[in-house]
Amino acid sequence: MDTRASKRKSSGRNILPHYKFGKTLGSGTFAEVKLAVHTLTGLNVAIKILNRQSLDNTEAEKMRREINIMRQLCHPHVVRLFEVIDTPSKVYIVMEYMSSGELFEYLIENKLHEDEARHIFQQIISGVEYCHGHMVVHRDLKLENLLLDSEHNVKIADFGLGNSMRDGYFLKTSCGSPNYAAPEIIKGQLYAGPEVDVWSCGIILYALLCGRLPFEDESIPGVCAKIRSGIYRPIVRHLSESARDLISRIIVLDPMKRISIREIRLHPWFQKNLPPYVSIPSHGVFNRREEVDMNIVNDMNKLGFDVKEVIRSLQNHVKNEATVTYSMLLHSRSPGHISHNNENLEALECMDHLQTYLQSDSLGKNYWTLGFNSRARPRETMLWVLKVFHRLNVKWKRIGIYNMKCLWVPPLSRCSLSTTETHISRSSDAIKFEIQLYKASGELYVLDLQLLSGAPFIFLEICAAFRALVV
């Protein structure tokens, strides 16, 4: 037997002593995915194995992004990350095993009735809404990235192209699969994030109901041209009028006119036969702190774990063998791996994007964000913005239809900016900022401002003066 191979296998057992590897589920240039059993719990898991030496900078960044995002998420319709084992040569990512494969494959083999398509779509929207509530946009939602468990529950996977979003920050990366990509991505325009996921959900809904994609062509340029036109293939005749209406509201070229996740949830077609646990907005419900399940802890004692150590690790949110085992047992014992108990769920209010607030991002850093709401039409709102700029002596350059880069140069002396006598202090530095209008929900639009360079406090004074003028 090859001694080197023996050492490699021995090393692998030492690194992952509680996992028994099985068949290969998939492989690529940079990674392979293997089926494994967690020997302590008997739970099947999927382990993605990445070779550090073969990763280029792009793939390494994609790996870090995916891990950081999945660590934040805990939802019945998002694939669960259990642990990451990092070594000098390899990275092992232990995830929930989805035994029934891709939704794409299921759709090829099965023609869905409208009720089944609705059930699947309700689960997808619940997961996407949860991600957005945690300031994560997927950017690559497609049938291949939606996986099915043993009971055919749908879960969102592959966050390699995902990104964390924040108010006032606009994503510029063109990514995702062309057939599912929103027109603003195809055109290389700026976008806030949620609206591109909504478009992809519309493409998925069309596919679930019609058994095909709305925009298809033999070439990528051909697909992109059709998406730019916004004219999709005719919807099959047997669909209900309500289903047709929902599709027509999602697959809309102008992101300002495209329906929002909240509006999708309120649509009559979506509301029909809505499961109780999906009926409550899932911004943070599934991440709430729960009491330790002592039945599971006692079972872990039988596996050789010290009860006090397990409880201490769980209360202090320590990531170790005990907490990983606990989370796997808890996960495996949930009915269908999904909690349908609606009694203790609290309806959490959505984050208010329409006020100035201080928020902590995933890295623990603080940043100021500011936005103003408007119920006027987008064009009217932007005309109003230009009038305000004129009074504040702000220079601007148009980047997109609803996006501008702005420059404010401090005057030589203090000057009044409004009838309320709001003043901006003298400063030797110019203030550069960016402004973007995007749709929040219904007829409500949000005007976001982001500081690009200059003194933060002076920028806030500009925003205060801006607000004084618009009230």
C-alpha positions in Angstrom: 0.0 0.0 0.0 1.2 3.5 -0.8 2.6 5.0 2.4 1.8 8.5 1.4 -1.8 7.6 0.7 -2.0 5.9 4.0 -0.7 9.0 5.8 -3.2 11.1 4.0 -6.1 8.9 5.0 -4.9 8.7 8.5 -4.6 12.5 8.6 -8.1 12.8 7.3 -9.5 10.6 10.0 -7.7 12.6 12.7 -9.1 15.9 11.4 -12.7 14.6 11.1 -12.8 11.7 13.6 -16.6 11.8 13.9 -17.5 11.7 10.2 -17.6 8.5 8.1 -17.2 9.4 4.4 -19.4 7.9 1.7 -19.9 8.5 -2.0 -18.9 11.6 -3.9 -22.0 13.8 -4.6 -20.2 16.2 -7.0 -16.9 17.5 -8.0 -15.4 20.5 -9.7 -12.1 22.2 -10.4 -11.6 23.6 -6.9 -13.8 21.3 -4.7 -15.6 18.1 -4.3 -18.7 17.3 -2.2 -19.0 14.0 -0.3 -21.8 12.3 1.5 -20.8 11.5 5.1 -22.4 10.3 8.3 -21.9 12.1 11.6 -21.2 9.0 13.7 -22.3 10.5 17.0 -25.8 11.4 15.8 -26.2 9.2 12.7 -27.1 12.3 10.7 -26.2 12.3 7.0 -24.3 15.5 6.0 -22.7 16.9 2.8 -19.1 17.9 3.2 -17.6 20.3 0.7 -13.8 19.7 0.5 -11.7 22.6 -0.9 -8.0 22.2 -1.7 -6.3 25.5 -0.7 -3.5 25.1 -3.2 -5.9 24.9 -6.2 -7.9 27.9 -5.2 -7.3 31.2 -7.0 -8.0 34.5 -5.4 -11.5 34.7 -6.9 -12.5 31.2 -5.6 -10.9 31.8 -2.2 -13.0 35.0 -1.8 -16.1 33.2 -3.0 -15.4 30.5 -0.3 -15.0 33.1 2.4 -18.1 34.9 1.4 -20.2 31.8 1.3 -19.0 30.7 4.8 -19.5 34.1 6.4 -23.0 34.3 5.0 -24.1 30.8 5.9 -22.9 31.2 9.4 -25.4 34.1 9.9 -28.4 32.1 8.6 -30.6 29.6 10.4 -33.9 29.1 8.6 -36.0 26.0 7.5 -35.6 27.0 3.9 -31.9 27.8 3.8 -29.4 24.9 3.7 -27.8 24.7 7.2 -24.1 25.1 7.8 -23.0 22.9 10.8 -19.3 23.6 11.0 -16.2 24.5 9.1 -12.9 22.6 9.7 -10.0 24.6 8.5 -6.5 23.0 7.9 -3.4 24.4 6.2 -4.1 22.3 3.1 -7.9 21.9 3.0 -11.2 23.4 4.1 -14.0 21.1 5.1 -17.5 22.7 5.0 -20.1 20.5 6.8 -23.6 21.2 5.6 -27.1 19.8 5.7 -27.5 16.9 3.2 -30.3 17.4 0.7 -31.2 13.9 -0.3 -33.6 14.7 -3.2 -31.3 16.8 -5.2 -32.0 19.9 -7.2 -35.3 21.5 -7.9 -34.2 21.7 -11.5 -34.0 17.9 -11.8 -37.3 17.5 -10.0 -39.0 19.9 -12.4 -37.6 18.0 -15.4 -39.1 14.7 -14.2 -42.4 16.1 -12.8 -45.1 18.4 -14.2 -46.3 20.4 -11.3 -49.9 21.2 -10.5 -50.5 24.8 -9.5 -51.0 24.0 -5.8 -47.7 22.2 -5.6 -45.9 25.0 -7.5 -47.5 27.4 -5.0 -46.3 25.4 -2.0 -42.7 25.3 -3.3 -42.8 29.1 -4.1 -44.1 29.9 -0.7 -41.1 28.2 0.8 -38.7 29.9 -1.5 -40.1 33.4 -0.7 -39.9 32.6 3.0 -36.2 31.8 2.7 -35.4 34.8 0.5 -37.3 37.1 2.8 -35.3 35.8 5.7 -32.0 36.4 3.9 -33.0 39.9 3.0 -34.0 40.6 6.6 -30.5 39.6 7.5 -29.1 42.0 4.9 -28.0 39.2 2.6 -28.8 39.1 -1.1 -28.2 35.8 -2.9 -27.7 37.1 -6.5 -27.7 33.7 -8.0 -31.2 32.2 -7.3 -32.0 29.5 -9.8 -33.5 26.1 -10.0 -30.1 24.5 -9.6 -29.4 26.3 -6.4 -32.7 25.2 -4.8 -32.4 21.8 -3.2 -34.9 19.3 -1.9 -34.7 17.3 1.3 -36.2 13.8 1.8 -39.7 15.3 2.3 -39.3 17.6 -0.7 -39.0 20.8 1.3 -37.1 23.4 -0.7 -33.9 25.0 0.7 -31.7 27.8 -0.7 -28.1 26.8 -1.3 -24.9 28.1 -2.8 -24.3 31.6 -1.4 -20.9 31.9 -3.3 -22.2 35.0 -5.2 -24.1 36.3 -2.2 -23.3 39.6 -0.7 -24.1 41.5 2.4 -26.0 44.7 1.7 -26.7 47.8 3.7 -28.7 51.0 3.1 -26.8 53.4 0.9 -24.6 50.8 -0.6 -25.2 49.7 -4.1 -24.0 46.4 -5.6 -22.2 46.7 -8.9 -21.0 43.1 -9.6 -22.6 41.5 -12.6 -23.1 37.9 -11.6 -25.5 35.0 -11.6 -26.9 32.9 -14.4 -28.0 34.9 -17.5 -31.4 33.2 -17.8 -32.3 34.3 -14.2 -30.5 37.7 -14.2 -32.4 40.9 -13.8 -32.3 43.4 -16.6 -30.5 46.0 -14.5 -27.7 43.4 -14.0 -27.6 42.6 -17.8 -27.4 46.3 -18.5 -24.6 46.8 -16.0 -26.6 49.2 -13.9 -26.4 49.7 -10.1 -28.8 47.9 -8.0 -29.6 47.7 -4.3 -29.9 43.9 -4.1 -33.4 42.7 -3.1 -35.0 43.6 -6.4 -32.6 41.4 -8.4 -33.5 38.4 -6.2 -37.2 39.2 -6.7 -36.7 39.1 -10.5 -35.0 35.7 -10.1 -37.9 34.5 -8.0 -40.3 35.5 -10.8 -38.3 33.5 -13.3 -38.4 30.5 -11.0 -42.2 30.9 -10.5 -42.7 31.0 -14.2 -40.6 27.8 -14.6 -42.6 26.0 -11.8 -45.9 26.9 -13.4 -45.0 26.6 -17.1 -42.3 23.9 -17.0 -39.8 26.1 -19.0 -37.9 29.3 -18.6 -39.4 32.6 -19.8 -36.2 33.8 -21.5 -34.3 31.2 -23.6 -32.0 31.4 -26.6 -29.2 29.3 -28.2 -26.7 32.0 -27.2 -26.0 34.1 -24.1 -26.3 37.4 -26.1 -29.6 36.2 -27.4 -30.9 35.5 -23.9 -29.6 38.9 -22.7 -31.4 40.7 -25.6 -34.7 39.0 -24.7 -34.3 40.0 -21.1 -33.6 43.6 -22.1 -36.8 43.6 -24.1 -38.8 42.2 -21.2 -41.0 40.2 -23.5 -41.2 36.6 -22.3 -42.6 33.4 -23.7 -46.4 33.1 -23.5 -47.8 31.7 -20.2 -49.4 28.3 -20.6 -53.2 28.5 -20.9 -54.3 26.4 -18.0 -52.9 28.7 -15.3 -55.3 30.7 -13.2 -55.7 34.4 -13.7 -54.3 35.1 -10.3 -51.1 33.2 -11.1 -50.7 35.1 -14.4 -51.1 38.4 -12.5 -48.4 37.6 -10.0 -45.9 36.6 -12.7 -46.7 39.8 -14.6 -46.0 41.9 -11.5 -42.6 40.3 -10.8 -41.1 40.1 -14.3 -41.0 43.8 -14.8 -38.1 45.6 -16.4 -38.2 48.7 -14.2 -37.0 47.7 -10.7 -39.0 50.7 -9.3 -42.2 49.1 -10.7 -41.4 45.5 -9.8 -43.3 44.0 -7.0 -41.5 43.6 -3.6 -41.2 40.5 -1.4 -43.8 42.0 1.0 -46.3 42.6 -1.9 -45.7 39.0 -3.1 -46.6 37.8 0.3 -49.9 39.8 0.2 -50.9 38.6 -3.3 -54.0 36.4 -3.3 -52.4 33.6 -5.2 -49.5 33.4 -2.7 -51.9 33.6 0.3 -53.9 30.5 -0.7 -53.1 27.5 1.5 -50.3 29.4 3.2 -48.6 27.3 5.9 -48.9 29.0 9.4 -45.1 29.2 9.9 -44.7 30.9 6.5 -47.5 33.3 7.1 -45.3 35.3 9.6 -42.6 37.4 8.1 -39.3 35.5 8.8 -36.9 38.4 9.2 -35.5 37.1 12.5 -38.0 34.7 13.9 -36.0 31.6 13.3 -32.8 33.1 14.8 -34.3 34.0 18.1 -32.6 32.7 21.3 -34.3 29.6 22.6 -34.0 27.6 25.8 -31.7 24.6 25.7 -33.5 21.4 25.0 -32.6 19.2 28.0 -33.8 16.0 26.3 -31.1 16.5 23.7 -28.5 17.4 26.3 -29.4 14.3 28.3 -29.0 12.2 25.2 -25.6 13.8 24.6 -24.6 12.7 28.1 -25.1 9.2 27.0 -22.7 9.9 24.1 -20.0 10.9 26.6 -20.5 14.7 26.8 -20.5 16.5 30.1 -23.9 18.1 30.6 -22.6 21.2 32.3 -20.0 21.8 29.6 -22.6 21.4 26.9 -25.0 23.9 28.5 -22.1 26.3 29.1 -21.0 26.1 25.5 -24.5 26.6 24.2 -25.1 29.6 26.5 -21.8 31.2 25.5 -22.3 30.4 21.8 -19.0 28.5 21.6 -18.5 26.6 18.4 -17.1 23.2 19.4 -17.8 19.5 19.1 -20.6 19.7 21.7 -22.5 22.5 20.1 -22.1 21.0 16.7 -23.5 17.7 17.9 -26.3 19.5 19.7 -27.3 21.4 16.6 -27.3 18.3 14.5 -29.6 16.4 17.0 -31.9 19.4 17.2 -32.0 19.7 13.5 -32.6 16.0 12.9 -35.5 15.8 15.4 -37.5 18.7 14.1 -40.5 17.4 12.2 -39.4 17.3 8.6 -36.5 19.4 9.8 -39.0 22.3 9.8 -40.7 23.8 12.8 -44.4 24.1 12.2 -45.1 25.2 15.8 -46.6 28.6 15.4 -47.5 29.3 19.0 -44.2 30.9 20.1 -43.3 32.7 16.9 -43.3 36.5 17.3 -44.1 38.8 14.4 -41.0 40.9 14.3 -41.2 44.3 12.7 -39.2 44.9 9.6 -36.1 47.2 9.8 -37.2 50.7 9.2 -35.3 51.9 6.2 -37.0 55.3 6.2 -35.2 56.9 9.2 -31.6 57.6 10.2 -30.3 54.8 12.4 -27.1 53.3 13.6 -26.7 49.6 12.8 -24.0 47.0 13.4 -23.0 44.9 10.4 -21.8 41.3 10.6 -18.3 42.4 11.4 -19.4 44.3 14.4 -18.5 47.7 12.9 -20.9 50.6 13.1 -22.0 52.9 10.3 -24.5 55.6 9.7 -27.1 55.2 7.0 -29.8 57.7 6.1 -32.8 57.5 3.9 -35.9 59.5 3.1 -39.2 58.0 2.0 -41.3 59.3 -0.9 -44.7 58.3 -2.2 -44.3 60.4 -5.3 -43.5 58.9 -8.7 -39.7 58.3 -9.2 -39.3 61.0 -11.8 -41.1 63.6 -9.6 -38.9 62.6 -6.7 -35.7 63.1 -8.6 -36.9 66.5 -9.9 -37.5 67.4 -6.3 -34.0 66.2 -5.4 -32.5 68.4 -8.1 -34.3 71.4 -6.6 -32.9 70.7 -3.2 -29.4 70.3 -4.7 -29.7 73.7 -6.3 -30.6 75.3 -3.0 -27.7 73.5 -1.2 -25.3 74.3 -4.0 -24.6 70.6 -4.5 -23.0 69.6 -7.8 -24.0 66.2 -9.2 -23.3 63.7 -12.0 -25.9 61.3 -13.3 -24.8 57.6 -13.1 -28.1 55.9 -13.7 -31.7 56.8 -14.1 -32.2 57.0 -10.3 -28.5 57.2 -9.2 -26.2 60.2 -8.9 -22.8 61.0 -7.5 -22.7 64.3 -5.7 -20.2 66.9 -4.6 -20.6 69.6 -2.0 -17.8 72.2 -1.6 -17.8 74.1 1.7 -18.4 77.8 1.5 -15.9 80.4 2.7 -18.2 81.2 5.6 -21.2 79.8 7.4 -24.3 80.1 5.4 -28.0 79.6 5.9 -29.4 76.6 4.1 -33.0 76.9 4.9 -35.7 79.0 6.6 -35.0 76.9 9.7 -31.5 78.5 9.8 -29.7 75.1 9.5 -25.9 75.8 9.1 -23.0 73.8 7.8 -19.7 74.5 9.5 -16.6 75.5 7.6 -14.4 72.8 6.4 -11.4 72.5 4.1 -12.6 69.2 2.6 -15.2 68.6 0.0 -17.9 66.1 0.7 -18.6 63.4 -1.9 -21.7 61.2 -1.6 -23.9 59.0 -3.7 -27.7 59.1 -3.9 -30.0 56.3 -5.1 -33.7 55.9 -5.3 -35.2 52.4 -5.1 -38.5 50.8 -4.3 -39.2 49.7 -0.8 -42.8 48.3 -1.0 -46.1 49.2 -2.6 -46.0 52.8 -3.7 -43.2 53.7 -1.2 -39.7 54.6 -2.5 -36.6 55.1 -0.5 -34.0 57.7 -1.3 -30.7 56.6 0.2 -27.5 58.7 0.7 -24.1 57.2 1.2 -20.9 59.1 2.1 -18.0 58.4 -0.3 -15.4 60.7 1.1 -15.1 63.6 3.5 -15.9 64.3 7.1 -18.7 62.1 8.3 -20.2 64.7 10.7 -20.3 67.4 8.0 -22.0 64.8 5.7 -24.6 64.3 8.5 -25.1 68.1 8.7 -25.7 68.1 4.9 -28.3 65.4 5.3 -29.9 67.3 8.2 -30.1 70.4 6.0 -31.5 68.3 3.2 -34.1 66.9 5.5 -35.0 70.4 6.8 -35.7 71.4 3.2 -37.8 68.4 2.3 -40.1 68.5 5.4 
